[in-house]
């Protein structure tokens, strides 16, 4: 109930720019960096979501300081150009800071230290100091008003798997969890293709309008839908026998329609196999 409430609250306050900083290259960078530093599974998702929320807030604040986005387009192009340059020049530093903060939230033994972060940045030919690294972390914290410990889609997946087990679904728990993590990675890395397929299924049209794309944003950012879709797909791949029963259970637990769960699984499987046929 807590996770569902948190998810609904997030969707009700969703900024129009949600998802802008979850493009594949950024997500891949964070995932690879998390692997390099031996961080636990939840940390990489936490870092992606943290960077996304911070960057959107930062851009909003910068634009507010130089006139709104519309003003930037009409008469303040040079001002917007300076905002863009500032974002580009500090982006990798902010990304590293978000991974650092996410590693501290996880209370994992492989917490990223300042020395580790600086060594990595220096390997990319950046010449930041420890003070600048600390200031970058504080910039992220202050921009988000220190509200950084939010639930990731992995938390939704793991809790729903527990509930399914409690409800009597006989599933191979450990291999299913491992597969769900792989599928969650896959969904993050191929986000645009999966949700583009899902949108076209929903509207039964291959050319969605701008309004339909805008309204679909809440679907793209729905962590509960992502979690049930990942679990449904995992069961379909690993243990197809009880698949329909699991989908029904997921529908009862979350209130997400069976049709929506099936469509999400279809979009993911279609992307995995690379097929355009039904």
N, C-alpha and C positions, 0 to 999 in steps of 0.2 A: 504493500500500500504506500509505503514511504517513497519507493522508487517511482511508482506510477504517478504520485503527486508531484514529485520533483520533475519528472519528464513533462507533465502537463503544464507546470509552471514555466519551464524553459520554453516550451512551444508557444505559450501565450505571449511571451516577451521577445519572440524571435526577431532579431534585426534583419533588415532586407538583404544585408550583405552576407548573411550566414552561408558558410561553405566556400567563400572566396579563397580562403587560405588552407583549403584541404585538397588542393590539386595534387596529382600523383607525385610530382617531383619533390614537393615539400614533405609529403607523408613518407615517401621512400627514404628521404634524407634522415628523417627522425627515426624510422625503423632501423636503418643501417647503423646509425649512431648509437641507438639503444643496444643493438647487438654487439657493437664494438666495445661498449662499456659494461656488457654483461648485466643489463638491467632486467628486472622481472617483467612479465607479460603486460601487466596493467600499466606500467610506467609509460610505455610508448603511446598508448591511447590517451593517457592523461596529458602527455606532452603535446600531442596533436590538438586536443581540445583546448588546452591552455593557450597555446600559440594562436589558435583561431580567435578565441575570445579577446585576447590581448590586442592582436593586430587590428581587429575591427574597432575596438575602443580607441586605440591610438590614432587611427585614421580619422575617426569622428572628431576627436579632440583637436587634431591638427587642422582639420577643415573648419571647425568652429572658430578657431583662432585666426583664420584667414578668410572668413566668409564661408557660407554654406557651399555644398557641392555644386549647386546650380550656379551660384555666383562664380565659382571657379571656372566652370565651363564657359560662361558668357564673357566675363571681363577680367579674370584673374588667372590666366593660364600660367604666367610666370610664377605666381605664388603657388599654384598647385604643383608646378614642376619642381619647386624647391621642397615641397612636402614629399613628393614621390622620391626625389633624390635622397632625402633624409631617411625615408623608410628603407630604400634599397641599401644604403650604406651601413645601416645597423641591423639588417634583417638576420644575418647569420648569427650575430652576437645575441639577438633576442631569442632566436631558435635554441641556441645552446643554453641560455638562461632558463628557458621553459623546460628543457630536458633536465637541467639541474634541479629545478624546483619540484618537478614531478618525481625525481629520484628521492628527494628528501621526504616527500609525502608518503612514499611507499614503505618507508622505514626499512629499506632493504640494506643488506650489508655492503652492497656495491654502490653506495651513495656517491654521486659525482662530486669530487672535491674541486676547489678552485685551481689547484695545480694541474689536475687532469684536464679540465676545461681549457685552461690557458695553453697547455701543450698542444691540444687539438687545434685551437684557433691559430697558433703559431705555425702549425704544419700547413695551414691554408694561407700562410703569408700575412696574417693579421697581427698587428703589434699592440694588442690591448694589454693593459695592466690589471693587477688584481683589484685595484680600486675601481676601475671602469667595469670590471666584471661584477663586482658587488653592486655598483650603482645600476647596472642593467637589471639585476635580480630585483632590486628595490623598485625600479621603474615598472616592472611587470606587476609586482605586488601592489604598488600604489594605484596603478591604473585600474586594476581589478578590485580595489578596496580590500585586498587581502582575502577575497573570496575565491580561493583557488582549489579547494578540496571538493570537487564535484564528482558524481558517479560517472564512470565510463560505461560504454556498451558492454564491456567484458563483465562488469558487476551484474548487469541485467541478465546476461547469458548464464552466468554461474548460479545466480539465485533461481532462475527459472528451471535450470537442470536439477537443482535441489528439490524444488517443489514437485517436479515431474516424478522424481524418485520417491518422494513422500506419498504421492498420489498412487503409487503402485505400478508405474510404467517400468517394465523390466528392460532396461537399456544398458549397454556396455559403457559404464560411467567414464572410466579413464580414457579409452580410445575416442569416445564421443566428445569429451571435453577437449582433447588435443586437436581433433578435427575441427571443432567449432572455433578454436583459436586461429587455426589456419584459414578457415573461411572468413573470419572476422578481418584478418589481415588482408585477405583477397578483396573483400568488400570495400575496405578503406583504399586500397591501391587501384581498384577499377570502379570507383564510386560513380563517376559520371556515366559510364556505359551502362551499368546496372540500373541506375535510376532513370536514365533515358528510356531504356526498355520498359521499365515499370510504368512510366508516364504514358508511353504510347499504348500500352495495354489498357491502362485506366481510361483513357479518352477515346480509345479505338480509332486512333488517327495517327499517321506517321509524321504529321507536321503540326505540333502543338503551337498555340498562339502564345504571345508574351504573357497574357493574363493567366493562361493555364499553367505556364512554367512558374510564374510567381506564386500562384496558389498551391503549387506542388511542393513548395519549399518546406512546409511543415512535415510532409511525408519524408523528405530527404534527411531531415534532422530528428526524426522520431527514433529515439534509442530503443524503445520497447519493440517497435516494428522490426528494427534491425536485428534485435536479439531473437525474436521468435522466428524471423526468416532464416537466420543462421542456424538455429537449432533444427528447424524443419528440414533444411537442406542437408545438414549433417546426418540426421536420421535417415533421410531418403538415400543418401550415398552409402552409409555404413550398415544400416539394418532396415531395409525397405518393408519388411513384414509388418511391424507395428506402426508404420509411418502415419497412416490415416488416423489411428487412435491417438498418436502424439499430437497431430494437428488439432484434433478435437479438444484434447486437454489444454493445449496452448490457447485455443479460442475461449475456453471456459475460464482459464486463469486470468487472461489479460483483457478479454472483451474484444480483441481484434478479430475481425471476421475470418472465417475459414478461407474465403475467396482471396482476401488480401494476403494471407500467409502463403497460399498456393502460388499466387502470382509472383510474390517475392522469390520464392524458391525457384520458380521457372526462370526468372530473370537471372538469378545467380548461376544456375546449372547451364543455362544457355550461354552465358559468358565463359564458363569453365570449358565447355566443349567447343566453343567457337562456332556454333551452328546457327544458321538463320531459319532452319526448318522447325516447325512446331514439335 
